[in-house]
Amino acid sequence: MKPGRVVALVFGVLIALLAFGLVAGGGALTWAHATQRDADGFIASPTYRLESSRYALASGAMDIASNAADWFPEDLLDVRFIAERADSEGVFVGIGPSADVAAYLDGVAYDEVTHLGRRTDIDYRAHDGGAPSGAPADQRFWVASAAGPGAQSVTWDVAPGEWTVVVMNATAGLGITVDFEAGARSSLLLPVGLGLLIGGLVIGALAALLIIWAVRKPAPAPAAEEAPVPVAAAREGAYPAAISGRMDPDLSRGMWLIKWFLAIPHYFCLAFLWAAFVILTVLAFFAILFTGRYPRGLFDFNVGVLRWNWRVAFYAFNPAGTDRYPPFSLADADYPARLEIAYPERLSRGLVLVKWWLLAIPHYIIVGILTSGVLWWAADLGGGEGAARLGGGLMSILVFIALVVLLFTGRYPRGLWDLVMGFNRWVIRVAAYAGLMRDEYPPFRLDMGDDDPTGLTSPVAPPPTGIIR
């Protein structure tokens, strides 16, 4: 790929990530407006059980555009606070200027709520003192307040300044336990959500144009014949997505302990490449849906990402079969690990709607067990009083066992090698199918060993040289 196209691809991916963030944010706001509001239009927090053995519960000072130079539009946001005691005694909830609240609570024993997380994730800061000078409802500085038995609700049109929320017994008595809920309402929620969505789609379209230009394949010369596809179903039942890998004959015993660190530059590159892979797959989805073809430039790029990823995995940990540093390239290379996927001339427009999420579910379960996320178990410790959660994909566990054997014996167990290669072969076939690259359903079988049934083979690695092996 020419340098100009690489730069365009990088900028296209970065812009696409920005577009994705805008669309996600806009979608979340639009979804919240449509589904999360109550009958009064408020989006409410969970209900928290707030408890204090002192005279009051108070929030920290909330600074809302308190500086004169700060701009804060009127009628932007309404907030609502609801406090309810379980008994028949009255409760007070109020919002007031922080300076006045601080003067009222000066010398009073109260708890400041410093953190509200999950329903039971609440932090307090204790302030020592005595009783308040009078009932909270008698104070004149509250901008919004309510007092009485049962649930008390306060709604306030947010204004600039520093404000504090206070919950107390209506009689200013000692000890208080309430169920507390906060909510917010804004007339700008839907317009902002739709604006972010539209802006994200426009920026995404620009990113798509950049990416398509960067990865498009030049038209061949008229006299040139199309090169044969490097992967074919050489044997009956061979799947047209293939990997191969050859273990180094002199594989280092302990190099695998640091290869994950040496591969960090590749991880950085792959983070951007995988972002581009996802975006291009979405573009390919619509291209297949409307034309029945996977654009060749997008296909070659995505195959290159899978190829790059396979080489890094082969080197760094899974199956850690070579000490030879992988090349920074999307193209096929003279390397002990190879990957090819045959380009399909036509793809089903109907299958593209269901194969990547519905039809592939059985394979997703199996791949989840092989890679990570699904295989979890717990081991009881100390007679069941504690538990240690252990987890990891089956492939990672088998490779780790093989590498420990290599470390102490100098031999990589051949049976484990063949099995892990078969697992990786299964994963790449599912990736090709779910990535919309092929319509053929992946087989439920292991094709173990170095070479793929398609005939794809890897070269024998030469002896590694240099510091990075």
C-alpha positions in Angstrom: 0.0 0.0 0.0 1.4 3.4 -1.0 2.3 5.9 1.8 -0.5 8.3 0.8 -3.1 5.5 1.0 -1.7 4.5 4.4 -2.1 8.0 5.7 -5.6 8.2 4.3 -6.5 4.9 5.9 -5.2 6.0 9.3 -7.1 9.3 9.1 -10.2 7.5 7.9 -10.1 5.1 10.8 -9.6 7.9 13.3 -12.5 9.9 11.9 -14.6 6.7 11.8 -13.9 6.2 15.5 -15.1 9.8 16.2 -18.2 9.1 14.1 -18.8 5.9 16.0 -18.6 7.8 19.3 -21.0 10.4 18.1 -23.5 7.9 16.8 -23.2 5.8 20.0 -23.7 8.9 22.2 -26.6 10.2 20.0 -28.2 6.8 20.0 -27.9 6.5 23.8 -29.6 9.9 24.3 -32.3 9.2 21.8 -32.9 5.8 23.4 -33.0 7.3 26.9 -35.5 9.9 25.7 -37.7 7.2 24.1 -37.6 4.5 26.8 -36.1 5.7 30.1 -38.3 8.7 31.0 -41.2 8.4 33.5 -44.6 10.0 33.1 -43.3 13.4 34.1 -40.3 13.2 31.6 -37.6 12.5 34.3 -34.8 10.0 33.9 -34.4 8.7 37.5 -31.5 7.2 39.4 -31.8 3.9 41.4 -33.4 4.2 44.8 -30.7 4.5 47.5 -31.2 3.7 51.2 -29.4 6.6 53.0 -28.8 6.2 56.7 -27.3 8.5 59.3 -27.2 8.4 63.1 -26.7 12.2 63.1 -29.1 15.0 62.4 -28.9 15.5 58.7 -27.7 14.1 55.3 -26.2 16.6 52.9 -24.6 16.5 49.4 -21.4 18.2 48.6 -21.5 21.7 47.1 -22.7 21.4 43.4 -21.0 24.2 41.4 -23.2 25.1 38.4 -21.7 28.0 36.3 -21.1 30.0 39.5 -18.5 32.3 37.9 -19.8 35.4 36.3 -18.1 34.5 33.0 -19.8 31.1 32.9 -22.7 30.7 30.5 -25.7 28.7 31.5 -28.9 28.7 29.5 -32.2 29.1 31.2 -34.7 26.3 31.3 -32.0 23.8 30.3 -32.4 21.3 33.1 -34.9 20.4 35.8 -33.9 18.1 38.7 -36.1 16.2 41.1 -35.3 14.7 44.5 -37.6 12.3 46.3 -37.0 11.3 49.9 -39.3 8.9 51.9 -39.2 7.5 55.4 -40.5 4.1 56.1 -42.2 5.2 59.3 -45.0 7.8 59.8 -42.6 10.5 60.9 -42.1 13.5 58.6 -39.1 14.0 56.3 -37.6 17.2 54.9 -35.8 17.6 51.6 -34.5 20.9 50.4 -32.1 22.6 48.0 -30.3 25.8 49.1 -27.2 27.9 48.4 -24.2 26.1 49.7 -23.0 29.1 51.8 -26.4 29.3 53.6 -26.6 25.6 54.1 -23.0 25.6 55.5 -24.0 28.3 58.0 -27.1 26.4 59.0 -25.1 23.1 59.5 -22.1 24.8 61.2 -21.6 23.0 64.4 -24.2 20.4 63.6 -23.6 16.7 63.6 -24.4 15.5 60.0 -23.1 13.1 57.3 -22.1 14.4 53.9 -22.8 11.9 51.1 -19.6 11.9 49.0 -20.3 9.1 46.5 -23.3 7.3 45.1 -22.5 4.3 42.9 -24.5 1.2 42.8 -27.5 0.9 45.1 -25.3 -0.1 48.1 -22.2 1.7 47.0 -22.5 4.8 49.1 -19.7 6.8 50.9 -20.2 9.3 53.7 -18.0 11.9 55.4 -18.9 12.5 59.1 -19.1 16.0 60.6 -19.2 16.1 64.4 -21.3 18.6 66.3 -24.6 19.1 68.1 -28.2 19.7 67.2 -29.4 22.3 64.7 -30.7 25.6 65.9 -34.2 25.1 64.4 -36.3 23.0 62.2 -35.2 23.0 58.5 -38.6 24.1 57.2 -38.3 27.3 59.2 -35.2 28.4 57.3 -35.8 31.0 54.5 -32.9 30.3 52.2 -34.2 27.2 50.5 -34.9 27.6 46.7 -37.0 24.5 46.7 -38.1 22.3 49.7 -40.8 20.0 50.9 -41.7 18.5 54.3 -44.2 16.1 55.7 -44.9 12.4 56.2 -44.4 9.8 53.4 -42.6 10.5 50.2 -41.6 14.2 49.7 -40.6 15.4 46.2 -38.8 18.6 45.2 -38.5 19.8 41.6 -36.1 22.6 40.8 -35.2 24.5 37.6 -31.4 24.4 37.8 -29.8 27.8 38.0 -26.2 29.1 38.2 -24.5 29.0 41.6 -23.3 26.6 44.3 -26.0 24.5 45.7 -26.4 21.7 48.4 -29.2 19.2 48.8 -30.2 18.4 52.4 -32.4 15.6 53.9 -33.5 15.7 57.5 -36.2 14.7 59.8 -39.0 17.3 59.6 -38.6 17.9 63.4 -34.7 18.1 63.1 -34.5 15.0 65.3 -31.5 12.7 65.7 -31.1 9.7 63.3 -32.5 9.5 59.8 -33.1 6.7 57.3 -34.7 7.4 53.9 -35.1 6.0 50.5 -33.7 8.6 48.1 -34.1 9.0 44.4 -32.7 11.7 42.0 -34.0 12.5 38.5 -33.3 14.9 35.7 -35.3 16.3 32.8 -34.2 18.4 29.8 -36.0 19.6 26.7 -32.7 19.4 24.8 -32.3 15.6 25.3 -33.9 14.6 22.0 -32.5 17.5 19.8 -29.0 16.8 21.1 -29.3 13.1 20.6 -30.6 13.5 17.0 -27.9 16.1 16.3 -25.2 13.7 17.4 -26.7 10.9 15.4 -26.8 13.0 12.2 -23.4 14.5 12.8 -21.9 11.0 13.4 -23.5 9.6 10.2 -22.2 12.5 8.1 -18.7 12.2 9.6 -18.9 8.4 9.2 -19.7 8.9 5.5 -16.6 11.0 5.0 -14.6 8.4 6.9 -16.0 5.7 4.6 -15.0 7.6 1.5 -11.4 8.0 2.8 -11.1 4.3 3.8 -12.6 3.1 0.5 -10.2 5.3 -1.5 -7.3 4.0 0.6 -8.0 0.3 0.2 -9.5 0.2 -3.3 -7.8 -2.2 -5.7 -6.5 -0.6 -8.9 -8.1 -2.1 -12.0 -5.8 -4.6 -13.8 -4.4 -4.0 -17.2 -6.6 -5.2 -20.0 -4.1 -7.8 -21.2 -3.3 -9.2 -17.8 -4.9 -12.4 -16.6 -6.3 -12.6 -13.1 -4.0 -14.4 -10.8 -5.3 -17.7 -9.5 -6.8 -17.7 -6.0 -4.2 -19.1 -3.6 -6.7 -21.1 -1.6 -9.0 -23.7 -3.2 -10.9 -26.7 -1.9 -8.1 -29.0 -2.8 -9.8 -31.9 -1.2 -13.5 -32.6 -0.9 -14.8 -30.8 2.2 -11.8 -28.4 2.5 -13.0 -25.0 3.7 -11.8 -22.0 1.6 -10.4 -20.2 4.6 -7.0 -21.6 5.6 -4.2 -21.2 8.0 -0.9 -23.1 8.3 2.0 -22.9 10.7 5.4 -24.6 11.1 7.1 -24.9 14.5 10.7 -23.8 14.6 12.9 -26.9 14.9 15.1 -25.0 17.5 12.4 -23.2 19.4 13.8 -21.4 22.4 12.8 -22.8 25.8 12.3 -19.4 27.5 11.8 -16.9 24.8 8.0 -17.1 25.1 8.3 -15.5 28.5 9.1 -12.1 26.9 7.7 -12.4 23.4 4.4 -10.9 24.5 6.4 -7.8 25.5 8.4 -7.7 22.2 5.1 -7.8 20.3 3.7 -4.6 21.8 4.4 -2.6 18.6 2.3 -5.1 16.7 -0.5 -4.8 19.3 -0.6 -1.0 18.8 -0.9 -1.4 15.0 -3.5 -4.1 15.4 -5.7 -1.9 17.6 -6.1 0.5 14.6 -6.3 -2.3 12.1 -9.1 -4.1 13.9 -11.0 -0.8 14.2 -10.7 -0.5 10.4 -11.7 -4.2 10.0 -15.0 -3.6 11.9 -15.8 -0.5 9.9 -15.0 -2.0 6.6 -17.1 -5.1 7.5 -20.1 -2.9 8.1 -19.5 -1.2 4.7 -19.1 -4.7 3.1 -22.4 -5.7 4.7 -24.3 -3.0 2.8 -22.3 -3.7 -0.4 -23.2 -7.4 -0.3 -26.8 -6.6 0.6 -27.3 -4.4 -2.4 -24.9 -5.9 -5.0 -24.1 -9.5 -3.9 -20.4 -8.8 -4.0 -17.8 -8.1 -1.3 -15.7 -5.2 -2.7 -12.3 -6.7 -3.5 -10.2 -3.9 -2.0 -12.1 -4.2 1.3 -11.8 -8.0 1.2 -8.0 -7.9 0.6 -7.5 -5.4 3.4 -9.6 -7.4 5.9 -7.8 -10.7 5.0 -4.6 -8.8 5.6 -5.7 -7.8 9.1 -6.5 -11.5 9.9 -3.2 -12.5 8.4 -1.2 -10.0 10.4 -3.1 -11.0 13.6 -2.4 -14.7 13.0 1.3 -14.1 12.5 1.5 -12.1 15.8 -0.5 -14.7 17.7 1.7 -17.5 16.2 4.8 -15.6 17.5 3.7 -14.2 20.8 1.5 -16.9 22.5 -0.9 -18.9 20.5 0.7 -21.2 19.7 4.1 -19.5 20.1 5.6 -21.6 17.5 8.4 -19.4 16.2 11.1 -17.1 17.6 11.2 -15.2 14.3 9.8 -11.7 14.7 6.7 -11.2 12.5 6.7 -8.6 9.6 4.7 -5.4 9.7 2.7 -6.3 6.6 -0.8 -7.1 5.4 0.5 -9.2 2.5 1.4 -12.8 2.5 5.1 -13.2 3.5 7.8 -15.8 3.9 6.9 -16.5 7.5 6.2 -19.8 9.3 2.6 -18.7 9.8 0.3 -18.2 6.8 -3.4 -17.3 6.2 -5.4 -17.2 3.1 -9.1 -16.8 2.3 -10.4 -17.4 -1.2 -12.2 -14.4 -2.7 -15.9 -15.2 -3.4 -17.2 -13.9 -6.8 -20.7 -13.8 -5.5 -22.3 -13.8 -2.0 -25.9 -14.4 -0.9 -27.8 -11.2 -0.2 -30.2 -13.1 2.1 -27.5 -14.9 4.2 -25.7 -11.7 4.9 -28.7 -10.7 7.1 -28.6 -13.7 9.4 -25.3 -15.7 9.1 -23.2 -13.4 11.3 -25.5 -13.3 14.3 -28.0 -16.2 14.1 -26.6 -19.0 12.0 -23.1 -18.7 13.6 -24.4 -19.0 17.2 -23.4 -22.7 17.6 -19.9 -21.8 16.5 -19.8 -18.7 18.7 -20.3 -21.0 21.7 -17.5 -23.3 20.7 -15.1 -20.5 19.8 -16.0 -18.8 23.1 -14.9 -22.0 24.9 -11.7 -22.2 22.8 -10.7 -18.6 23.2 -12.1 -16.9 26.3 -15.2 -15.6 28.0 -17.3 -18.8 28.2 -15.0 -21.1 30.1 -15.2 -20.1 33.7 -15.3 -22.1 36.9 -15.0 -21.5 40.6 -12.9 -23.3 43.2 -13.9 -23.3 46.8 -11.2 -22.3 49.3 -11.2 -22.6 53.0 -14.1 -24.9 53.4 -16.3 -22.9 51.0 -15.9 -19.6 52.9 -14.1 -18.1 49.9 -13.9 -18.7 46.2 -11.2 -18.1 43.6 -12.4 -17.5 40.1 -10.2 -19.0 37.4 -10.8 -18.4 33.8 -9.4 -18.5 30.3 -9.9 -20.1 26.9 -9.1 -23.7 26.4 -6.5 -22.8 23.8 -4.7 -20.5 26.2 -4.6 -23.2 28.9 -3.3 -25.9 26.5 -0.7 -23.5 25.1 0.5 -22.5 28.6 0.8 -26.2 29.5 2.8 -26.9 26.4 5.1 -23.9 27.0 5.8 -24.9 30.6 6.8 -28.3 29.3 9.0 -26.6 26.7 10.6 -24.5 29.4 11.7 -27.6 31.5 12.2 -30.2 28.8 13.1 -28.3 25.6 10.3 -30.1 23.8 6.9 -28.7 22.7 4.4 -31.6 23.0 3.5 -32.5 19.4 0.0 -33.7 20.3 -0.8 -30.4 21.9 0.7 -28.5 19.0 -1.5 -30.3 16.5 -4.6 -29.9 18.7 -4.1 -26.1 19.1 -3.5 -25.7 15.4 -6.8 -27.4 14.8 -8.5 -25.1 17.2 -7.0 -22.0 15.5 -8.1 -23.4 12.2 -11.7 -23.7 13.5 -11.6 -20.1 14.8 -10.4 -18.6 11.5 -13.1 -20.4 9.6 -15.7 -19.0 11.9 -14.1 -15.5 11.5 -14.3 -15.8 7.8 -18.0 -16.8 7.9 -19.1 -14.3 10.5 -17.0 -11.6 8.9 -19.1 -12.0 5.7 -16.2 -13.3 3.6 -17.7 -16.7 2.8 -21.2 -18.3 2.6 -20.1 -21.9 3.2 -21.0 -22.9 6.7 -17.8 -23.8 8.7 -17.5 -27.6 9.4 -17.7 -28.9 12.9 -14.4 -30.7 12.9 -10.7 -30.3 13.8 -8.2 -30.4 11.0 -5.1 -30.8 13.1 -1.5 -30.4 12.1 0.7 -27.8 10.4 -0.8 -27.7 6.9 -4.4 -27.0 5.9 -6.5 -29.4 3.9 -6.7 -26.7 1.2 -3.1 -27.3 0.5 -1.8 -24.1 2.1 1.6 -24.8 3.6 4.1 -22.8 5.5 7.9 -22.7 4.9 10.3 -24.2 7.3 11.7 -21.4 9.4 15.4 -20.6 9.0 17.5 -20.4 12.2 16.6 -17.1 13.9 19.4 -14.5 14.2 19.8 -11.2 16.0 18.6 -10.1 19.4 14.9 -10.4 18.6 14.5 -14.0 17.8 
